[in-house]
Structure formats: C-alpha cells, structure tokens
Amino acid sequence: MSEEIINTQDQFEFSSSESGFLRLEMLSLENNNFLKQEFMQSEIEKCVFTNCNFNCCIFEKAKITECKFVNCTFVKAELNRAHLTNTTFAGCNFFKADFTSTAFSYCGFENCSMISAWVLNTDFRNSNFSKVDFMSAQIAGARLAEVRMFDPIRLEGAFLENIDISKLADGSEIVNGEDALKRILEMK
C-alpha cells in the first residue's frame, strides 16, 4: 500500500463507521486541524502527522502504532487508556493533556512539553525521553521501567507520587523512589 499525502490547512474530513471505529493507515498529514475530533477506539498505524492540531481530541482506548507526530499540539487532549507502540513525538505540546492509564511501549519523546499534564497510572516502559518538560504535571502511579533519559527533563512544580522505576534502561537497579528521582535528574 502506498502512502497517501494530504497537505491542507483545512480540517481533514473523515467519517467513522456506525460503531465509531476509525482506521487510519499509511497517511502523511500536514497542517491539519483535528480540533475536538473523536478517535475513540480507533486504530492509527504507520502515519506521519506534521504541524497538526489535536487540541481537545479524544483518543480514549485508541491504538496508535508506528506513527510520527512532529510539531503537533495536543492541548487538553484525552489519551485515556490508549495504547501507543513504536510511536515518536518531536516538538509536540501536551499542555493539560490527560494520559490516565495510557500505555506507551517503545515510544520516543523529544523536545516535548507536558506542562500541567495528567500522567496517572501511565506506563512508559522502554520509552525514550529527551528534553521533555513535565513542569507542574501530575505524575502518580507512572511506570518508567527500562526508560532512557538522554537530556535532563524538567520537573519543577510537578507532583510526583508512587512512580515505578525499578530498573533503568542502562540496567542499573533502583532501590526506592527517592533514588529513582535522583537518578532521573542526574541522567544526561
């Protein structure tokens, strides 16, 4: 299947089935405004989104696989219970986004802002972080096992509670949460 490229500043028009299910595969979308769209229980695979607006979108229980999001905004987006695998985010803004019970597996975040985001019971196992800003974020019950932190991440004002970082990607064991937080802040 070849990749379909859609480049427009107008809102991307799509329709889902009667059940609300939407499947997007091998699309490259640029400068699209998806404001307040519902992607609940949708499957999005091998797509590239550049400069797209996903503000106030709902991705609840969506499955997102092998996608790239570049310079996209997810302000107040709801990604509750979504499953993301091998997906990268570069230069994305997640201000006040809700990641409650979201699972990220082998995902990458570079130069992203998660200021005031809700990161509750979120699983980031085997994911990479580089220059991510979690300032004033609510981070509780997050699982960060096997994560890689390449540059300091910003945690000023963040609420941190019950974070599971039992083992970092470099193989070192963490004894308790206080040691884990110290390790994160020291990693470069």
C-alpha positions as CSV (number, residue, x, y, z in Angstrom):
1,M,0.0,0.0,0.0
2,S,1.4,3.4,-0.9
3,E,1.4,6.4,1.4
4,E,-1.3,8.9,0.8
5,I,-0.1,12.5,1.4
6,I,-2.7,15.1,2.4
7,N,-1.5,18.6,2.9
8,T,-4.1,21.2,3.7
9,Q,-4.8,23.8,6.3
10,D,-8.5,22.9,6.2
11,Q,-9.9,20.4,8.6
12,F,-9.3,16.8,7.5
13,E,-12.7,15.3,6.7
14,F,-13.2,11.8,7.8
15,S,-16.1,9.6,8.8
16,S,-16.1,6.7,11.1
17,S,-18.3,3.6,10.9
18,E,-21.6,3.4,12.8
19,S,-19.7,1.9,15.8
20,G,-17.4,5.0,16.0
21,F,-14.4,2.9,14.9
22,L,-11.9,4.7,12.6
23,R,-8.8,3.2,10.9
24,L,-6.1,5.4,9.5
25,E,-3.1,3.7,7.9
26,M,-0.1,4.9,6.0
27,L,-1.2,8.6,5.7
28,S,1.1,11.6,5.8
29,L,-0.9,14.6,7.1
30,E,0.4,18.2,7.3
31,N,-1.1,21.4,8.8
32,N,-4.5,19.7,9.6
33,N,-6.9,20.9,12.3
34,F,-8.5,18.0,14.1
35,L,-9.9,20.2,16.9
36,K,-12.3,18.3,19.1
37,Q,-12.4,15.2,16.9
38,E,-13.1,11.8,18.5
39,F,-10.6,9.0,17.8
40,M,-12.1,6.7,20.5
41,Q,-11.1,3.0,20.0
42,S,-9.6,3.9,16.6
43,E,-6.6,2.3,15.0
44,I,-3.9,4.6,13.6
45,E,-0.9,2.9,12.0
46,K,2.2,4.0,10.2
47,C,1.0,7.6,9.8
48,V,3.0,10.8,9.9
49,F,1.4,14.0,11.3
50,T,3.2,17.3,10.9
51,N,2.1,20.6,12.4
52,C,-1.4,19.2,13.2
53,N,-3.8,20.4,15.8
54,F,-5.2,17.7,18.0
55,N,-6.4,20.1,20.8
56,C,-9.3,18.8,22.8
57,C,-9.3,15.5,20.8
58,I,-10.4,12.2,22.4
59,F,-8.1,9.2,21.8
60,E,-9.6,7.0,24.5
61,K,-8.7,3.4,24.0
62,A,-7.2,4.2,20.6
63,K,-4.3,2.0,19.3
64,I,-1.5,4.0,17.7
65,T,1.3,2.1,16.2
66,E,4.5,3.1,14.3
67,C,3.4,6.7,13.9
68,K,5.3,10.0,14.0
69,F,4.0,13.3,15.3
70,V,6.1,16.3,14.6
71,N,5.3,19.8,15.9
72,C,1.7,18.8,16.8
73,T,-0.4,20.2,19.6
74,F,-2.4,18.1,22.0
75,V,-3.6,20.8,24.3
76,K,-6.3,19.3,26.7
77,A,-6.4,16.1,24.6
78,E,-7.6,12.9,26.2
79,L,-5.5,9.9,25.6
80,N,-7.0,7.8,28.4
81,R,-6.4,4.1,28.2
82,A,-4.8,4.5,24.7
83,H,-2.1,2.1,23.6
84,L,0.8,3.5,21.7
85,T,3.7,1.4,20.3
86,N,6.8,2.4,18.4
87,T,5.5,6.0,18.1
88,T,7.6,9.2,18.2
89,F,6.7,12.7,19.3
90,A,9.0,15.6,18.3
91,G,8.4,19.2,19.3
92,C,4.8,18.4,20.5
93,N,2.8,20.3,23.1
94,F,0.7,18.3,25.5
95,F,-0.4,21.1,27.8
96,K,-3.0,19.8,30.2
97,A,-3.3,16.6,28.2
98,D,-4.7,13.5,30.1
99,F,-2.7,10.3,29.9
100,T,-4.6,8.4,32.6
101,S,-3.9,4.7,32.3
102,T,-2.2,5.2,28.9
103,A,0.4,2.6,27.7
104,F,3.4,3.8,25.8
105,S,5.7,1.0,24.6
106,Y,9.0,1.8,22.8
107,C,7.9,5.4,22.2
108,G,10.1,8.4,21.9
109,F,9.6,12.0,23.2
110,E,12.0,14.7,22.0
111,N,11.6,18.5,22.8
112,C,8.1,18.0,24.0
113,S,6.1,20.0,26.6
114,M,3.9,18.1,29.0
115,I,3.3,21.1,31.3
116,S,0.4,20.6,33.6
117,A,-0.4,17.2,32.0
118,W,-2.1,14.4,33.9
119,V,0.2,11.4,33.9
120,L,-1.7,9.0,36.2
121,N,-1.1,5.2,36.1
122,T,0.7,5.7,32.8
123,D,3.1,3.1,31.5
124,F,6.2,4.4,29.7
125,R,8.1,1.2,29.6
126,N,11.1,1.1,27.2
127,S,10.4,4.6,26.0
128,N,13.0,7.4,25.4
129,F,12.8,11.0,26.7
130,S,15.0,13.9,25.5
131,K,14.4,17.5,26.7
132,V,10.8,16.8,27.9
133,D,9.2,19.5,30.2
134,F,6.9,18.0,32.9
135,M,6.7,21.3,34.8
136,S,3.6,21.3,37.1
137,A,2.5,17.9,35.8
138,Q,0.6,15.5,38.0
139,I,2.6,12.3,37.8
140,A,1.3,9.5,40.0
141,G,1.5,5.7,39.6
142,A,3.6,6.0,36.5
143,R,5.7,3.1,35.3
144,L,9.0,4.1,33.9
145,A,10.8,0.8,33.8
146,E,13.5,0.5,31.2
147,V,13.2,4.2,30.2
148,R,16.1,6.1,28.7
149,M,16.6,9.8,29.6
150,F,19.1,11.4,27.3
151,D,18.8,15.0,28.4
152,P,17.6,16.5,31.7
153,I,13.9,16.6,32.0
154,R,12.2,19.4,33.7
155,L,10.1,18.5,36.8
156,E,9.8,21.9,38.6
157,G,6.4,22.1,40.4
158,A,5.5,18.6,39.3
159,F,3.5,16.4,41.7
160,L,5.3,13.0,41.9
161,E,3.9,10.0,43.7
162,N,4.2,6.2,43.5
163,I,6.5,6.2,40.5
164,D,7.8,2.7,39.4
165,I,11.3,2.9,38.1
166,S,12.6,-0.4,39.3
167,K,15.1,-0.7,36.6
168,L,16.5,1.9,34.2
169,A,17.4,1.1,30.6
170,D,21.1,1.1,31.5
171,G,20.5,-1.9,33.6
172,S,21.0,-0.3,37.0
173,E,18.6,-1.2,39.8
174,I,16.8,1.4,41.7
175,V,16.1,0.7,45.4
176,N,13.4,3.3,46.1
177,G,11.5,6.2,44.6
178,E,13.8,8.8,46.1
179,D,16.8,7.2,44.5
180,A,14.9,6.9,41.2
181,L,14.0,10.6,41.1
182,K,17.7,11.5,41.9
183,R,18.8,9.2,39.0
184,I,16.4,10.8,36.6
185,L,17.6,14.3,37.5
186,E,21.2,13.3,37.1
187,M,20.9,11.5,33.7
188,K,22.0,13.2,30.6
